[in-house]
Amino acid sequence: MSIRPDGRFVDDTPYERDLGAEARNAELDMSNSRLLWLRFKQHKLGLISAIFLLLAYFSLPFAGFIAPYTPNERLEDYIYAPPQMISLFHDGQFIGPHVYPTVAEMDLETFSWKYVPDKDTPLPLEYFCEGGSYRLAGVYVTDKHMFCAPEGATIFLFGADRLGRDVFSRILYGAQLSLTVGLVGITVSFVIGIVLGSIAGYFGGFLDWVINRVIEILRSLPELPLWLALSAAVPSHWSPVAVFFIISIILGILDWPGLARAVRSKFLSLREEEFVKAAEMMGAKPSRVIRKHLLPNFLSHLIASATLSIPAMILGETALSFLGLGLRAPAVSWGVMLNDAQNLASIEIYPWTAIPMLPIVIVVLAFNFFGDGLRDAMDPNRS
């Protein structure tokens, strides 16, 4: 029986199982998890960000139910309609959530339409009502919405765009792609980075030299032009789903060198430790040594790196879609929505068309705060 540097008990006998060691290891894991949670709770911004991100990802399958309109539903009579407020009081009396119907009037000075609310006619909101059809959780086709505008009125919480589409509904639908692209991309990046970094760090020699040269070549290339070149090679006739996955893979392929180098450097220092040598002398295969002994000692860094890399993936997709080289209509993402708001003159007149940048900023900040909280909680040098 011996003790590893991380405090875990190792059974040195190849034919007998020490149940006491397994029990003590389980107790140690439980205590470490509780210690991690207690440390993470002290990081208030990280905790709030984690709750926000958890709610955001859990709501993605129900975006169609929450949104009052479908993403490409057009109301031609309400082009560039301003944001509407949901009121609770009318003439000083509480009547519940309601909206006012709007009347379009031409402004002869700016030659643009203005939408004037009719304050004399409050119309209550409708709940669990029928609207445009969508796929709930991507599977079940339904037309039920959590709330809708009453007949004769509209409900544009964030206004309407140049085609009369509800910005609020499109932001909810766009979150399904913009938030998912980070998860797909980071999965690709971690698989490549961990595999190649582990091989380079554990085996060394010629394999280490080759992998390091590949890393140096990729890191020497300018990132944005390389993104643009690879994205421009995507055929324009591909479906939005195919474009989404190829963009995610591109982002993941270009993001792995940093992780691979970090894994390699950690493995170079760990492979000479006694618990690794003991496992090798007992006949453990390299794959088992890497999977069972080396990676667990590096898990905290991997988790923190993942939370800090996802926002980079989201920003990458946003940048490509904003430039017209990422996701394309009729797909809806935050980058695609910002692509429609490139005209600065339109933003000056209709500032609500730039609202899609707000969820991008909020989500990226939330991931950064969450990653900082995890990194601080997993820091073994923290008192």
C-alpha positions in Angstrom: 0.0 0.0 0.0 1.3 3.5 -1.0 0.1 7.0 -1.1 0.2 9.1 -4.3 1.2 12.7 -4.4 -2.5 13.8 -4.8 -3.3 12.0 -1.5 -5.0 8.9 -3.0 -4.3 5.4 -1.8 -2.7 2.9 -4.3 -3.0 -0.9 -4.0 0.5 -2.2 -5.0 -0.6 -5.8 -5.0 -1.7 -6.9 -8.5 -3.9 -9.8 -7.4 -5.7 -8.6 -4.3 -8.1 -5.7 -3.9 -7.8 -3.6 -0.8 -11.4 -2.7 -0.1 -10.3 -0.3 2.7 -8.2 1.7 0.3 -11.2 2.0 -2.1 -13.4 3.2 0.7 -10.8 5.8 1.8 -10.4 7.0 -1.8 -14.2 7.4 -2.1 -14.2 9.3 1.2 -11.4 11.5 -0.1 -13.2 12.2 -3.4 -16.3 13.2 -1.5 -14.4 15.5 0.7 -12.6 17.1 -2.2 -15.9 17.7 -4.0 -17.4 19.3 -0.9 -14.3 21.5 -0.5 -14.5 22.5 -4.1 -18.1 23.5 -3.7 -17.4 25.5 -0.5 -14.6 27.4 -2.2 -16.7 28.0 -5.3 -19.6 29.4 -3.3 -17.2 32.1 -2.0 -16.9 33.5 -5.5 -20.2 35.3 -5.7 -19.9 36.4 -9.4 -18.9 32.8 -10.4 -21.9 31.4 -8.5 -24.4 33.8 -10.0 -22.9 33.2 -13.5 -23.1 29.4 -13.0 -26.8 29.7 -12.1 -27.5 32.0 -15.1 -25.7 29.7 -17.5 -27.5 26.7 -16.1 -30.9 28.4 -16.6 -29.9 29.6 -20.1 -28.9 26.1 -21.3 -31.9 24.4 -19.8 -34.2 26.9 -21.5 -32.8 26.3 -25.0 -35.1 23.4 -25.8 -38.1 25.6 -24.9 -37.1 28.7 -26.8 -40.0 28.3 -29.2 -42.5 28.0 -26.3 -41.2 31.1 -24.6 -40.9 33.2 -27.7 -44.2 34.8 -28.8 -43.3 34.5 -32.5 -41.4 32.1 -34.7 -37.9 33.3 -35.8 -38.8 34.1 -39.4 -42.4 35.2 -38.9 -42.9 38.5 -40.7 -45.4 41.3 -39.9 -45.1 43.6 -42.9 -47.1 46.4 -41.3 -44.6 46.7 -38.4 -41.3 47.1 -40.1 -38.8 48.6 -37.6 -41.5 48.8 -34.9 -40.0 50.1 -31.6 -39.9 48.1 -28.4 -43.2 47.8 -26.6 -43.7 47.7 -22.9 -46.0 45.3 -21.0 -48.1 47.5 -18.7 -49.8 46.4 -15.5 -51.8 49.6 -14.7 -54.3 51.5 -16.8 -55.6 54.9 -15.6 -54.1 54.2 -12.2 -55.9 50.8 -11.8 -54.3 47.4 -11.9 -55.7 45.3 -14.7 -52.9 42.8 -15.2 -50.4 42.5 -18.0 -51.6 44.2 -21.2 -50.4 46.0 -24.3 -51.8 48.8 -26.4 -52.5 48.6 -30.1 -50.2 50.7 -32.2 -51.1 52.9 -35.2 -48.5 53.6 -37.9 -48.1 57.3 -38.9 -45.7 58.7 -41.5 -43.2 61.2 -40.2 -42.8 63.8 -43.0 -39.6 65.1 -41.6 -37.6 61.9 -41.5 -39.8 60.0 -44.1 -40.1 57.0 -41.7 -43.0 55.3 -40.0 -43.8 56.0 -36.4 -45.9 53.7 -34.3 -48.2 55.6 -31.9 -49.8 53.5 -29.1 -53.5 53.8 -28.5 -53.5 54.4 -24.8 -57.3 54.3 -24.6 -57.6 50.6 -25.6 -55.7 48.2 -23.3 -55.6 44.6 -24.5 -54.7 41.8 -22.0 -52.1 39.3 -23.0 -53.1 35.8 -23.9 -51.4 32.8 -22.3 -50.7 29.3 -23.6 -52.1 30.4 -26.9 -51.7 29.2 -30.5 -49.2 30.8 -32.8 -46.6 29.8 -35.4 -45.5 26.1 -35.4 -42.1 25.1 -34.1 -40.4 22.0 -32.8 -40.3 21.7 -29.0 -36.9 20.3 -28.0 -36.3 19.8 -31.7 -38.7 16.9 -31.9 -42.3 17.6 -31.0 -44.2 19.9 -33.5 -46.5 22.3 -31.7 -48.0 25.8 -32.0 -48.4 26.5 -28.3 -46.7 29.6 -26.9 -46.3 30.8 -23.3 -47.8 34.2 -24.2 -49.0 35.9 -27.3 -50.3 39.4 -28.3 -54.1 39.8 -28.4 -55.8 40.1 -31.7 -55.4 43.6 -33.1 -52.1 44.2 -31.3 -48.4 43.1 -31.3 -45.9 42.4 -28.6 -42.4 43.4 -29.6 -40.4 43.5 -26.4 -37.2 44.4 -28.2 -38.7 45.9 -31.3 -38.9 44.6 -34.8 -36.2 44.4 -37.5 -36.2 45.5 -41.2 -38.5 42.7 -42.2 -41.0 43.1 -39.3 -39.6 40.1 -37.4 -39.7 40.1 -33.6 -36.1 40.7 -32.2 -36.9 39.2 -28.8 -38.1 35.9 -30.4 -35.1 35.8 -32.8 -32.7 36.3 -29.8 -34.2 33.3 -28.1 -34.0 31.1 -31.2 -30.5 32.4 -31.9 -29.3 31.3 -28.5 -29.9 27.7 -29.6 -27.2 27.9 -32.2 -24.9 30.5 -30.6 -24.7 28.7 -27.2 -24.5 25.3 -28.7 -21.6 26.1 -31.1 -19.3 26.6 -28.1 -20.1 23.2 -26.7 -19.6 21.4 -30.0 -16.4 23.3 -30.7 -14.9 22.8 -27.3 -15.6 19.0 -27.5 -13.7 18.8 -30.8 -10.9 21.0 -29.4 -10.6 19.0 -26.2 -10.6 15.6 -27.9 -7.8 16.7 -30.3 -5.8 18.7 -27.7 -5.9 16.0 -25.0 -5.0 13.1 -27.3 -2.1 14.9 -29.1 -0.9 16.6 -25.9 -1.0 13.3 -24.0 1.0 11.5 -26.7 3.6 14.3 -26.9 4.0 14.6 -23.2 4.0 10.9 -22.3 6.0 9.3 -25.1 8.2 12.2 -26.1 10.8 11.6 -28.8 9.9 11.9 -32.4 6.2 12.1 -31.8 6.7 15.0 -29.4 8.8 16.8 -32.0 6.2 16.3 -34.8 3.3 17.4 -32.7 5.2 20.5 -31.4 6.0 21.5 -35.0 2.3 21.2 -36.0 1.4 23.3 -32.9 3.9 26.0 -33.8 2.7 26.1 -37.4 -0.9 26.5 -36.4 -0.1 29.2 -33.8 2.0 31.1 -36.3 -0.9 31.5 -38.7 -3.1 34.6 -38.3 -6.3 33.4 -36.7 -9.0 35.6 -38.3 -7.8 35.2 -41.9 -7.6 31.5 -41.4 -11.2 31.4 -40.1 -12.3 33.4 -43.1 -10.5 31.2 -45.6 -11.9 28.0 -44.1 -15.4 29.4 -43.7 -15.4 30.7 -47.3 -14.7 27.2 -48.5 -18.0 25.9 -47.1 -20.4 25.4 -50.1 -23.2 27.9 -50.1 -25.8 25.3 -51.0 -25.3 23.4 -47.7 -28.2 23.3 -45.2 -28.0 25.5 -42.1 -27.5 22.4 -39.9 -24.5 21.3 -42.0 -23.0 24.8 -42.0 -23.5 24.9 -38.2 -21.5 21.7 -37.6 -18.7 22.5 -40.0 -18.3 25.9 -38.4 -18.2 24.3 -35.0 -15.6 21.8 -36.2 -13.5 24.6 -37.7 -13.5 26.5 -34.5 -12.6 23.4 -32.5 -9.7 22.4 -34.9 -8.1 25.8 -34.7 -8.4 26.0 -30.9 -6.6 22.8 -29.8 -2.9 23.8 -29.9 -3.0 25.8 -26.7 -4.6 23.0 -24.8 -2.3 20.4 -26.3 0.7 22.4 -25.2 -0.6 22.7 -21.7 -1.3 19.0 -21.4 2.1 18.1 -22.8 3.9 20.3 -20.3 1.9 18.8 -17.4 2.6 15.3 -18.5 6.3 15.9 -18.9 6.4 16.8 -15.2 4.1 14.0 -14.0 5.5 11.0 -16.0 8.5 10.9 -13.7 6.5 10.7 -10.5 6.6 7.5 -8.4 2.9 6.6 -8.8 3.4 6.6 -12.6 6.5 4.5 -12.4 4.7 2.1 -10.1 1.8 1.7 -12.5 4.2 1.0 -15.4 6.1 -1.6 -13.4 2.8 -3.3 -12.6 2.3 -3.8 -16.3 -0.3 -1.0 -16.9 -0.6 0.0 -20.6 0.2 3.6 -21.6 -3.5 4.3 -22.3 -4.4 3.2 -18.8 -1.6 5.2 -17.3 -2.7 8.3 -19.1 -6.4 7.8 -18.5 -6.3 6.6 -14.8 -3.2 8.3 -13.4 -2.2 11.4 -15.4 -5.4 13.0 -16.6 -7.1 13.0 -13.2 -4.2 15.1 -11.9 -4.9 17.6 -14.7 -8.7 17.5 -14.5 -9.1 20.8 -12.6 -7.1 22.7 -15.2 -9.1 21.1 -18.0 -12.4 22.1 -16.5 -11.3 25.7 -16.0 -9.9 25.8 -19.5 -13.2 24.6 -21.0 -15.2 27.3 -19.3 -12.8 29.9 -20.5 -12.6 28.6 -24.1 -16.4 28.4 -24.8 -16.9 32.2 -25.0 -14.0 32.3 -27.5 -16.0 29.8 -29.6 -19.1 31.9 -29.3 -17.3 35.0 -30.3 -15.7 33.2 -33.2 -19.1 32.1 -34.6 -20.5 35.6 -34.1 -17.6 37.2 -35.9 -17.9 34.7 -38.9 -21.7 35.1 -39.1 -21.4 38.9 -38.8 -19.0 38.9 -41.7 -21.4 36.7 -43.7 -19.1 33.7 -43.7 -20.6 31.7 -40.9 -24.2 30.7 -40.4 -26.5 32.0 -43.1 -30.2 32.8 -43.3 -32.7 31.2 -42.7 -30.6 30.0 -39.8 -30.9 32.3 -36.8 -27.9 33.1 -34.5 -26.8 36.2 -32.7 -24.1 36.7 -35.4 -26.6 36.4 -38.2 -28.8 39.0 -36.4 -25.8 41.4 -36.1 -25.1 40.9 -39.8 -28.5 42.5 -40.5 -27.5 45.5 -38.3 -24.3 46.4 -40.2 -25.8 49.6 -41.5 -24.8 52.3 -39.0 -27.4 54.7 -40.3 -30.1 52.2 -39.5 -28.7 51.7 -36.0 -28.7 55.4 -35.5 -32.4 55.6 -36.4 -33.5 52.2 -35.0 -31.0 51.5 -32.1 -32.9 48.4 -31.0 -31.6 46.5 -34.0 -28.2 46.3 -32.2 -29.8 44.6 -29.1 -28.5 41.1 -30.1 -25.0 42.3 -29.0 -26.2 42.4 -25.4 -26.8 38.6 -24.9 -23.3 38.0 -26.4 -21.7 40.4 -23.9 -23.6 38.9 -21.0 -22.9 35.3 -21.9 -19.2 35.8 -22.5 -18.9 37.7 -19.2 -20.8 34.9 -17.4 -18.5 32.2 -18.8 -15.4 34.3 -17.8 -16.7 34.8 -14.2 -17.7 31.1 -14.0 -14.2 30.1 -15.2 -12.5 32.4 -12.8 -14.6 31.0 -9.9 -13.7 27.4 -10.9 -10.0 28.2 -11.3 -9.9 29.8 -7.8 -11.8 26.9 -6.3 -9.5 24.3 -7.8 -6.3 26.1 -7.0 -4.5 23.8 -4.5 -2.4 26.7 -3.2 -5.4 28.7 -2.1 -5.8 28.7 1.7 
